[in-house]
Amino acid sequence: MKKLLEKDKNLRFNIKQFENQSFILKSIFKNTNFFVLVRWKAFVKLHLISSKFSKVALSARCITTINRKNFNKLTPFSRHVFLKLIRAGRISGIKKASW
């Protein structure tokens, strides 16, 4: 499980770096004050960035079970773990019957 967490952490870090780089390249490409050759090189570099480093490739994972199926964006848990935490009384203010 630790290996999957580390892999997910590294992937998120790489995606963040490539997103910053692609933002810079897009701004260079759209700026008409630069020479055409500079803009063209920025365009080529932008398309060479791999598609696996896109935001869409990310998937949220449960913290405890490393399961990809999260039922709620507000909690980092899968629904099974979330239900166990509610039943144990570790999440205050929520009862199973209320949701």
C-alpha positions in Angstrom: 0.0 0.0 0.0 2.8 2.4 0.8 4.2 1.9 -2.7 0.9 2.9 -4.3 0.7 6.0 -2.0 4.3 7.0 -3.0 3.5 6.4 -6.7 0.4 8.6 -6.4 2.3 11.3 -4.6 5.0 11.4 -7.2 2.5 11.5 -10.0 0.7 14.4 -8.5 4.0 16.3 -8.1 5.0 15.6 -11.7 1.6 16.7 -13.0 1.9 20.0 -11.0 5.3 20.7 -12.6 4.1 19.9 -16.1 1.0 22.0 -15.6 3.2 25.0 -14.7 5.4 24.4 -17.7 2.4 24.1 -20.0 0.9 27.3 -18.7 4.2 29.2 -19.5 4.3 27.6 -22.9 0.7 28.5 -23.7 1.2 32.1 -22.6 4.3 32.4 -24.9 2.4 30.8 -27.8 -0.6 33.2 -27.4 1.5 36.3 -27.0 1.8 38.1 -30.4 4.7 40.3 -29.3 7.1 37.4 -29.6 8.7 36.4 -32.9 7.0 33.7 -34.9 9.9 31.3 -34.5 9.8 31.6 -30.7 6.0 31.1 -30.6 6.4 28.0 -32.9 9.0 26.4 -30.7 6.7 26.9 -27.7 3.9 25.3 -29.6 6.0 22.3 -30.5 7.2 21.9 -26.9 3.7 22.1 -25.6 2.6 19.2 -27.8 5.6 17.1 -26.9 4.5 17.1 -23.2 3.0 13.7 -22.6 -0.7 13.3 -22.2 -0.2 11.1 -19.1 0.8 14.2 -17.2 -2.7 15.8 -17.5 -5.0 16.6 -14.7 -7.6 14.3 -16.1 -5.3 11.3 -15.5 -5.5 11.8 -11.7 -7.9 9.7 -9.7 -8.7 10.2 -6.1 -7.8 7.4 -3.7 -9.0 6.4 -0.3 -6.4 7.1 2.4 -6.7 3.8 4.2 -7.6 1.2 1.6 -6.0 2.8 -1.5 -9.3 2.2 -3.3 -10.0 4.5 -6.2 -13.7 4.8 -5.5 -14.4 7.8 -3.4 -18.1 8.6 -3.0 -17.6 12.1 -1.8 -15.2 14.9 -2.8 -15.2 16.4 0.6 -13.7 13.3 2.3 -10.6 11.3 1.3 -12.3 8.0 2.3 -14.2 5.3 0.4 -17.7 4.8 1.5 -16.9 1.6 3.4 -14.3 3.3 5.5 -16.5 6.3 6.0 -19.3 4.2 7.3 -17.0 2.4 9.7 -15.7 5.7 11.0 -19.3 6.9 11.5 -20.3 3.8 13.3 -17.3 4.0 15.6 -18.2 7.6 16.4 -15.0 9.1 15.2 -16.7 11.6 12.9 -18.8 13.9 15.1 -22.2 15.2 14.1 -23.1 12.5 11.6 -25.3 9.5 12.1 -25.8 6.8 9.6 -29.6 7.5 9.4 -29.0 11.2 8.6 -27.4 10.6 5.2 
